[in-house]
């Protein structure tokens, strides 16, 4: 039997891998027939010898192959003799964390002959549900608005998200995560498209700014996420434009600081203050249900 786990979301694929291994250990408690192989340096003959050996205690074997796609020699020999493995009761678990070409014959064989699961990066509601469930495993709760803020800061990198959740859980004593907790403990993630959007606004190219925003929306990004990113960057512009600005006081990535200084030159301090007030009013209008989020974003761009 073959099981194939792959995809860009390596956090969830790793979780699934560990889930299968843990289930196997509960049934086969000796652990003597659980074998791990580094696919990058694996010799096919060594792997084949392991398959042929009679398992101890008459247990089913679980053979875990990790990142074997970078080993072309192994793949070729596996394709030539792989069908012989299908007759075995043993389980071959292929876990790949590197990018796979759709035309890869080894991948096609694994999908055709075995069970497979692809782990795509989570977006939209699926990402929100994952984050909420992760908090629930710790007995904690997060309000929808705070959840949107956290996602706007971290994005869909679940390795980072899992670490940030643990950090928030350790920090709060009430098990209820607030927006203030997120703002204090989590470093915002800034995407280059948001910088491009701000550049477009600074250049008075509202058409391009709208096009960039709608690309995000089509990808499944929440309007509140986009508004939070715009808010975050205009707040940075205000800070670097302020007469009291001091570089040492900014807890930001050097790239974000450098880019903010460049963009702030294109706005007057008064312009930035007015834009920041508009963002605040739009945020309030969305959260009170007075306007549709996507419509509110479009109006904000046209009014800047």
C-alpha positions, 0 to 999 in steps of 0.5 A: 500500500502506498500513501502519498502526502505533498503540497506547499502547506508543509505544516499540515502535511507534516501534521498528517504524517505524524498522525499516521505514524502515531496511529501505527505506533498505537497498533504496533507497539514494538516500533521495530518495523517503523523505518525512516528513509532520507529520500535524497540520499537513499539507494534503491537497493537498500530500500528494496532489501528492507521491503523484502525482509520478513517483519519481526512479530509478524507486524505490518511495516511502515516505511516513511520516505521523506523528500525523495523527489530530488533523487532521480535514480531512486525514482527511475528504479522505483517506477520500474519495480514499484508495482511489485510493492503493491502486492505487499501488506506493508505501507510505503508512506511518501512525504514530499515537502519540495515543489513537484512538477505536474508532469513528474512520472513518479508523482503520477504513479504514486497518485494512480497506484496509492492514496494521496492527499495534496495540502494547498495553502489555506485561504479565506474561510478555510484559513480562519477555521484552521486558526480558530480550531488551533486556538480551541485545542488550547481551550482559548477563544478569539473574536472574529475581528481579532482573528482577522487582525491576526491573519492580516499580520501573519498570512497563511504561513501555518508554521509561523501562525502555530508559533504565534498562537502558542505565544499568544496563549502563553501571554494571556491568562484569560484564554481570550485573545484580544486585538491588543494582545496581537498588536503587542506580540505579533510582528505584521507580515507585509506583502509586496503587493501592498507596497505596490498598492501604496505606490500606486496611490502615491502616484495618483494611479487609482486604476492600478491600485484598484486592480491590485486590490481586486487581485487580492480579493479574487485570490480569496483575501478578506477585505478586512485583511486588505484594509488592515494591511493598508492601515498598517502601512499608512500608520508607518508612513505617518510615523516616519513623516512625524517630526518626532520620528526616531528610527530606533523606536520603530520595531519594524523590519528594515525593508519596511522602514526603508520602503516607508521612508521612500513612500512618505516623501510622496505625501504631505503630513496633512495628506497622511493624517486625512487618509488615516482618518478615512481608513478609520471611518471606513473600518468603522462603517464596515464593522457596524454593517453600514457598507459592504466591505468590498464597496468600502475598499473601492470607495476608499481608494477612489477618495485617497 
